[in-house]
Amino acid sequence: MARHADPSAGELNTTEETHTLPTSPDHTDNGSPQSRNGRIAEPKAEDVSAATPDAGDSAPVDGEEDDAATGYEDEPPAAVLARQPMSQLRRAALVAVVMVVALGGLAGWLGFRANESYQTEKQRELFVQVARQGALNLTTIDWQQADADVQRILDSATGTFHDDFAARSQPFVDVVKKVQSKSVGTVTEAGLESLSDDEAQVLVAMSVKTAMPNAPEPQPRSWRMRISVQKVGDDEVKLSNVAFVP
């Protein structure tokens, strides 16, 4: 009875042995895709997604590309931030330089205008002062020193006025000495009438006393003169004309 075994049972065993994979004695099942019975297990969906690299992780970010291009990725953040204030400092320095130049130009212009005004006022005062002194010279003459008084008038005169007075000076001195007159003038008021670059006209009001021997006490007389003064050279001003004003 034992010799006549069922042949189909033998074929079944052979088929099962064909699909059985030998298991290594050193291999342990730690979640490998191979099942405990030696067959290859299909991978699970979550295992496939975990093993597949994420497209978002592998694609470079725009900022990373910029860092790679500029070479800032290796620099500390403080060094990168320090580059930004430099441009602001340059702009501030440029604005400061422009302001200094503008203020310097303004100060120079104001200084020039102030100096010009000062020089003009100084010249006005000089013209008036020369006219006042010229009026005093013309009205203050002592017979005892008539020659010196007349010479002082000539020294302060110029142009045609100087020449005309020089031509009449000697007869005038002779008359003064003969009558022994003594006149003293006092300036009561003086003011600038007109002004140009090198000449001016000044109105001078005078009070004059003239004394002579054997004459009653002199009474002051009021004179008004229009005196023209002119620059001679760089810093000298002289009388160029004298006219009496009623």
Contacts in CASP RR format, 6 or more apart in sequence:
PFRMAT RR
TARGET T0000
AUTHOR 0000-0000-0000
METHOD contacts of the structure
MODEL  1
MARHADPSAGELNTTEETHTLPTSPDHTDNGSPQSRNGRIAEPKAEDVSA
ATPDAGDSAPVDGEEDDAATGYEDEPPAAVLARQPMSQLRRAALVAVVMV
VALGGLAGWLGFRANESYQTEKQRELFVQVARQGALNLTTIDWQQADADV
QRILDSATGTFHDDFAARSQPFVDVVKKVQSKSVGTVTEAGLESLSDDEA
QVLVAMSVKTAMPNAPEPQPRSWRMRISVQKVGDDEVKLSNVAFVP
19 39 0 8 1.000
20 37 0 8 1.000
20 38 0 8 1.000
21 34 0 8 1.000
21 38 0 8 1.000
21 39 0 8 1.000
23 38 0 8 1.000
29 36 0 8 1.000
33 40 0 8 1.000
33 41 0 8 1.000
33 42 0 8 1.000
33 43 0 8 1.000
34 40 0 8 1.000
34 41 0 8 1.000
35 41 0 8 1.000
60 68 0 8 1.000
64 73 0 8 1.000
67 73 0 8 1.000
72 80 0 8 1.000
123 195 0 8 1.000
124 192 0 8 1.000
124 195 0 8 1.000
124 200 0 8 1.000
126 237 0 8 1.000
127 192 0 8 1.000
127 195 0 8 1.000
127 200 0 8 1.000
127 202 0 8 1.000
127 229 0 8 1.000
127 237 0 8 1.000
128 190 0 8 1.000
128 191 0 8 1.000
128 192 0 8 1.000
128 200 0 8 1.000
128 202 0 8 1.000
130 156 0 8 1.000
130 229 0 8 1.000
130 237 0 8 1.000
130 238 0 8 1.000
130 239 0 8 1.000
131 190 0 8 1.000
131 200 0 8 1.000
131 202 0 8 1.000
131 204 0 8 1.000
131 227 0 8 1.000
131 229 0 8 1.000
131 239 0 8 1.000
132 187 0 8 1.000
132 190 0 8 1.000
132 202 0 8 1.000
132 204 0 8 1.000
133 156 0 8 1.000
134 153 0 8 1.000
134 156 0 8 1.000
134 227 0 8 1.000
134 239 0 8 1.000
135 185 0 8 1.000
135 187 0 8 1.000
135 190 0 8 1.000
135 204 0 8 1.000
135 206 0 8 1.000
135 225 0 8 1.000
135 227 0 8 1.000
136 185 0 8 1.000
136 187 0 8 1.000
137 149 0 8 1.000
137 152 0 8 1.000
137 153 0 8 1.000
137 156 0 8 1.000
138 153 0 8 1.000
138 225 0 8 1.000
138 242 0 8 1.000
139 183 0 8 1.000
139 184 0 8 1.000
139 185 0 8 1.000
139 206 0 8 1.000
139 208 0 8 1.000
139 223 0 8 1.000
140 149 0 8 1.000
140 183 0 8 1.000
140 184 0 8 1.000
140 185 0 8 1.000
141 149 0 8 1.000
141 150 0 8 1.000
141 176 0 8 1.000
141 181 0 8 1.000
141 182 0 8 1.000
141 183 0 8 1.000
142 149 0 8 1.000
142 182 0 8 1.000
143 176 0 8 1.000
143 177 0 8 1.000
143 179 0 8 1.000
143 180 0 8 1.000
143 181 0 8 1.000
143 182 0 8 1.000
144 182 0 8 1.000
146 173 0 8 1.000
146 176 0 8 1.000
146 177 0 8 1.000
147 173 0 8 1.000
150 169 0 8 1.000
150 172 0 8 1.000
150 173 0 8 1.000
153 165 0 8 1.000
153 169 0 8 1.000
154 162 0 8 1.000
154 165 0 8 1.000
154 166 0 8 1.000
154 169 0 8 1.000
156 238 0 8 1.000
156 239 0 8 1.000
157 165 0 8 1.000
157 238 0 8 1.000
157 239 0 8 1.000
157 240 0 8 1.000
158 230 0 8 1.000
158 232 0 8 1.000
158 238 0 8 1.000
158 239 0 8 1.000
158 240 0 8 1.000
159 230 0 8 1.000
159 240 0 8 1.000
160 240 0 8 1.000
160 241 0 8 1.000
161 228 0 8 1.000
161 239 0 8 1.000
161 240 0 8 1.000
161 241 0 8 1.000
161 242 0 8 1.000
162 238 0 8 1.000
179 212 0 8 1.000
180 212 0 8 1.000
180 213 0 8 1.000
181 210 0 8 1.000
181 211 0 8 1.000
181 212 0 8 1.000
182 210 0 8 1.000
182 211 0 8 1.000
182 212 0 8 1.000
183 208 0 8 1.000
183 209 0 8 1.000
183 210 0 8 1.000
183 211 0 8 1.000
184 208 0 8 1.000
184 209 0 8 1.000
185 206 0 8 1.000
185 207 0 8 1.000
185 208 0 8 1.000
185 209 0 8 1.000
186 206 0 8 1.000
186 207 0 8 1.000
186 208 0 8 1.000
187 204 0 8 1.000
187 205 0 8 1.000
187 206 0 8 1.000
188 205 0 8 1.000
188 206 0 8 1.000
188 207 0 8 1.000
188 222 0 8 1.000
189 204 0 8 1.000
189 205 0 8 1.000
190 202 0 8 1.000
190 203 0 8 1.000
190 204 0 8 1.000
190 205 0 8 1.000
191 202 0 8 1.000
191 203 0 8 1.000
191 204 0 8 1.000
192 200 0 8 1.000
192 201 0 8 1.000
192 202 0 8 1.000
193 200 0 8 1.000
193 201 0 8 1.000
193 202 0 8 1.000
193 203 0 8 1.000
193 226 0 8 1.000
194 200 0 8 1.000
194 201 0 8 1.000
198 230 0 8 1.000
198 231 0 8 1.000
199 228 0 8 1.000
199 229 0 8 1.000
199 230 0 8 1.000
199 231 0 8 1.000
199 240 0 8 1.000
200 228 0 8 1.000
200 229 0 8 1.000
201 226 0 8 1.000
201 227 0 8 1.000
201 228 0 8 1.000
201 229 0 8 1.000
202 226 0 8 1.000
202 227 0 8 1.000
202 228 0 8 1.000
202 229 0 8 1.000
203 224 0 8 1.000
203 225 0 8 1.000
203 226 0 8 1.000
203 227 0 8 1.000
203 245 0 8 1.000
204 224 0 8 1.000
204 225 0 8 1.000
204 226 0 8 1.000
204 227 0 8 1.000
205 222 0 8 1.000
205 223 0 8 1.000
205 224 0 8 1.000
206 222 0 8 1.000
206 223 0 8 1.000
206 224 0 8 1.000
206 225 0 8 1.000
207 220 0 8 1.000
207 221 0 8 1.000
207 222 0 8 1.000
207 223 0 8 1.000
208 220 0 8 1.000
208 221 0 8 1.000
208 222 0 8 1.000
208 223 0 8 1.000
209 218 0 8 1.000
209 219 0 8 1.000
209 220 0 8 1.000
209 221 0 8 1.000
210 218 0 8 1.000
210 221 0 8 1.000
211 218 0 8 1.000
223 244 0 8 1.000
224 244 0 8 1.000
224 245 0 8 1.000
224 246 0 8 1.000
225 242 0 8 1.000
225 243 0 8 1.000
225 244 0 8 1.000
225 245 0 8 1.000
226 242 0 8 1.000
226 243 0 8 1.000
226 244 0 8 1.000
226 245 0 8 1.000
227 239 0 8 1.000
227 241 0 8 1.000
227 242 0 8 1.000
228 239 0 8 1.000
228 240 0 8 1.000
228 241 0 8 1.000
228 242 0 8 1.000
229 237 0 8 1.000
229 238 0 8 1.000
229 239 0 8 1.000
229 240 0 8 1.000
230 237 0 8 1.000
230 238 0 8 1.000
230 239 0 8 1.000
230 240 0 8 1.000
231 237 0 8 1.000
232 238 0 8 1.000
END
